[in-house]
Every structure is written in C-alpha cells, then in structure tokens.
C-alpha cells in the first residue's frame, strides 16, 4: 500500500511537470518586464498553446498593445486565387515601432519579429482589408485595435516562427 501511494505521488508530480512544460501564458510582468523573455516564452517555447486554435485565443492572451507596435501581413501574392486577389496567409508582429527597429538594427541589438502563419485555404480576407486597417493606425489612438482583432480572430494558427535579429545584424 505504501509503495502504491509513493508511485501515485510520483505520477501526480510528473503529470504536473508535463502540464507546466506545455505551458501557461506568462504576462510581461511575470517575465519581470523583460520583453525578450516574454516573446521567447510565449511565442517559441509555448507556441503549441496556440497552434491549431483560432487567433482570438492568442489575441485574448497576449499583450496586444505591445505586440502591435508594428505589424504587417504575409500574403499569397497577386493572381493566385480564383478571384485574382492577394489574400492574407500570415501576420508579422513586433513590439518595436518601425523607427525603433531601425535603431536596434543599426546598434545590432537583439530583437524578435513574430511570424504567425495561418491554416489556409480558405482565404477569408483580402490583403487590401489589412492595408485599409493600417491607414487607421495611430500610435496615440488605439481605437483601431477592435478592427484588428475582428480581422484576424477567426484565422487558425498553423505555426509561429520567431525571426531573430541580433548583434551579427541578421
């Protein structure tokens, strides 16, 4: 009986460790306000939390204000769909604004750009819808964020890839 109890305790402990590895979302505060740690943990080490799920799951968890300081889409390119439209098939997110990225690149400081690819087809939004949204972008007025959320919420995450830029300028 004592041996069964010990085995049961060990199994419970191991199960808890496996769940911890699959990961919970960690806020920027839980990452001690270290942006690099936040991005690496949530988008690299813990990407399985989001893969195969609608973007709204990811968008509801992440620090959307921080992660949309700069963003742009990956698209199918012109003339590949039946209606000859370029359709959205991915999204790039960066916590640095464009001018900040240029400074980081010049100084060869580490930063990440997050690429989220979507399970497509079906293609649900024309790339032009995204560009119309970027015209609303204003770093001092975040009223465009609900439109951003609505545009991407139903896409299903296929993969999350971190593009690392660092001291070597790559």
C-alpha positions as CSV (number, residue, x, y, z in Angstrom):
1,X,0.0,0.0,0.0
2,X,2.8,2.4,0.9
3,X,4.5,1.7,-2.4
4,X,1.3,2.4,-4.4
5,X,1.0,5.8,-2.6
6,X,4.6,6.7,-3.4
7,X,4.1,5.7,-7.1
8,X,0.8,7.7,-7.2
9,X,2.6,10.8,-5.7
10,X,5.4,10.5,-8.3
11,X,2.9,10.1,-11.2
12,X,1.0,13.2,-10.0
13,X,4.2,15.2,-9.7
14,X,5.3,14.1,-13.2
15,X,1.9,14.9,-14.7
16,X,2.1,18.4,-13.2
17,X,5.6,18.9,-14.7
18,X,4.3,17.8,-18.2
19,X,1.4,20.3,-17.9
20,X,3.9,23.0,-16.9
21,X,6.0,22.3,-20.0
22,X,3.0,22.6,-22.3
23,X,2.8,25.9,-20.7
24,X,0.6,28.6,-19.5
25,X,0.6,32.1,-20.8
26,X,3.1,34.4,-19.0
27,X,2.4,38.1,-18.8
28,X,5.1,40.6,-19.3
29,X,5.0,41.3,-15.6
30,X,5.5,37.5,-14.9
31,X,8.6,37.8,-17.2
32,X,9.9,40.6,-15.0
33,X,9.1,43.1,-17.7
34,X,11.8,41.5,-20.0
35,X,10.3,41.8,-23.5
36,X,12.8,39.2,-24.9
37,X,11.9,36.7,-22.3
38,X,8.2,37.4,-22.9
39,X,8.4,36.9,-26.6
40,X,10.6,33.8,-26.4
41,X,8.5,32.1,-23.8
42,X,5.1,32.8,-25.3
43,X,5.9,32.5,-29.0
44,X,8.7,30.0,-29.1
45,X,8.7,27.8,-26.0
46,X,5.0,27.8,-25.7
47,X,3.8,28.1,-29.3
48,X,2.0,24.7,-29.0
49,X,-0.5,26.5,-26.8
50,X,-1.8,28.4,-29.9
51,X,-1.1,26.2,-32.9
52,X,-4.4,24.7,-34.3
53,X,-6.5,27.2,-32.4
54,X,-8.3,30.4,-33.7
55,X,-6.2,33.6,-33.4
56,X,-8.8,35.0,-31.0
57,X,-7.3,32.6,-28.3
58,X,-3.9,34.1,-28.8
59,X,-5.1,37.7,-29.2
60,X,-7.1,37.4,-26.0
61,X,-4.0,36.4,-24.1
62,X,-1.1,38.4,-25.4
63,X,-0.3,42.0,-24.7
64,X,-1.9,43.2,-27.9
65,X,-0.9,46.8,-27.3
66,X,2.8,46.0,-27.0
67,X,2.8,43.3,-29.8
68,X,1.2,45.6,-32.4
69,X,3.6,48.4,-32.3
70,X,4.5,47.3,-35.8
71,X,2.6,44.7,-37.8
72,X,2.2,43.6,-41.4
73,X,0.8,40.6,-43.2
74,X,2.2,37.8,-45.3
75,X,0.0,37.3,-48.4
76,X,-0.5,34.9,-51.2
77,X,0.7,37.4,-53.7
78,X,-1.3,38.7,-56.6
79,X,-3.2,36.4,-59.0
80,X,-3.1,33.2,-57.1
81,X,-6.7,32.9,-56.1
82,X,-9.7,32.4,-58.3
83,X,-10.7,36.0,-57.9
84,X,-7.2,37.2,-58.6
85,X,-6.7,38.7,-55.2
86,X,-3.9,38.7,-52.8
87,X,-5.1,37.0,-49.6
88,X,-3.8,37.1,-46.1
89,X,-2.0,33.9,-45.0
90,X,0.1,35.2,-42.2
91,X,0.8,38.0,-39.8
92,X,4.1,39.6,-38.5
93,X,4.1,41.2,-35.1
94,X,6.8,43.3,-33.5
95,X,6.9,45.0,-30.1
96,X,9.2,47.7,-31.5
97,X,7.9,50.6,-33.7
98,X,9.4,50.9,-37.1
99,X,11.9,53.7,-36.1
100,X,12.9,51.7,-33.0
101,X,13.6,48.6,-35.2
102,X,15.9,50.7,-37.3
103,X,17.8,51.9,-34.2
104,X,18.1,48.3,-33.0
105,X,19.3,47.1,-36.3
106,X,21.9,49.9,-36.5
107,X,23.1,49.2,-33.0
108,X,22.9,45.4,-33.7
109,X,20.8,44.8,-30.6
110,X,18.7,41.7,-30.2
111,X,15.0,41.8,-31.1
112,X,12.4,39.5,-32.5
113,X,9.7,39.7,-35.1
114,X,7.0,37.1,-34.7
115,X,5.6,35.4,-37.8
116,X,2.2,33.7,-37.3
117,X,1.2,31.6,-40.3
118,X,-2.4,30.6,-40.8
119,X,-4.1,27.4,-41.9
120,X,-5.3,28.4,-45.4
121,X,-7.2,28.0,-47.7
122,X,-9.9,29.0,-47.3
123,X,-8.7,32.6,-47.7
124,X,-11.0,34.8,-45.8
125,X,-9.7,38.3,-46.1
126,X,-8.2,40.2,-49.0
127,X,-4.9,41.8,-48.2
128,X,-6.4,45.2,-49.1
129,X,-8.6,44.9,-45.9
130,X,-5.4,44.8,-43.9
131,X,-3.9,47.8,-45.7
132,X,-7.2,49.7,-45.0
133,X,-6.7,48.9,-41.4
134,X,-3.2,50.2,-41.3
135,X,-4.5,53.6,-42.5
136,X,-6.3,53.8,-39.2
137,X,-3.2,53.1,-37.2
138,X,-2.2,55.8,-34.8
139,X,0.3,55.2,-32.0
140,X,-1.6,57.6,-29.8
141,X,-5.1,56.4,-30.6
142,X,-5.8,52.7,-30.2
143,X,-9.4,52.7,-31.5
144,X,-8.3,50.6,-34.5
145,X,-7.5,47.6,-32.3
146,X,-11.0,46.1,-32.3
147,X,-10.9,46.2,-36.1
148,X,-7.5,44.4,-36.0
149,X,-9.0,41.8,-33.6
150,X,-12.0,41.3,-35.8
151,X,-9.9,40.9,-39.0
152,X,-7.8,38.2,-37.5
153,X,-9.8,36.4,-34.8
154,X,-11.1,33.5,-36.9
155,X,-7.9,32.6,-38.6
156,X,-6.5,29.3,-37.3
157,X,-2.8,29.4,-36.3
158,X,-0.7,27.0,-38.3
159,X,2.7,27.9,-36.9
160,X,4.6,30.6,-35.0
161,X,8.1,31.4,-36.0
162,X,10.5,33.9,-34.4
163,X,12.8,35.8,-36.6
164,X,15.7,36.8,-34.5
165,X,17.8,39.9,-35.3
166,X,20.9,40.3,-33.2
167,X,24.5,41.5,-32.9
168,X,25.5,40.0,-36.2
169,X,22.9,42.1,-37.9
170,X,21.0,39.1,-39.1
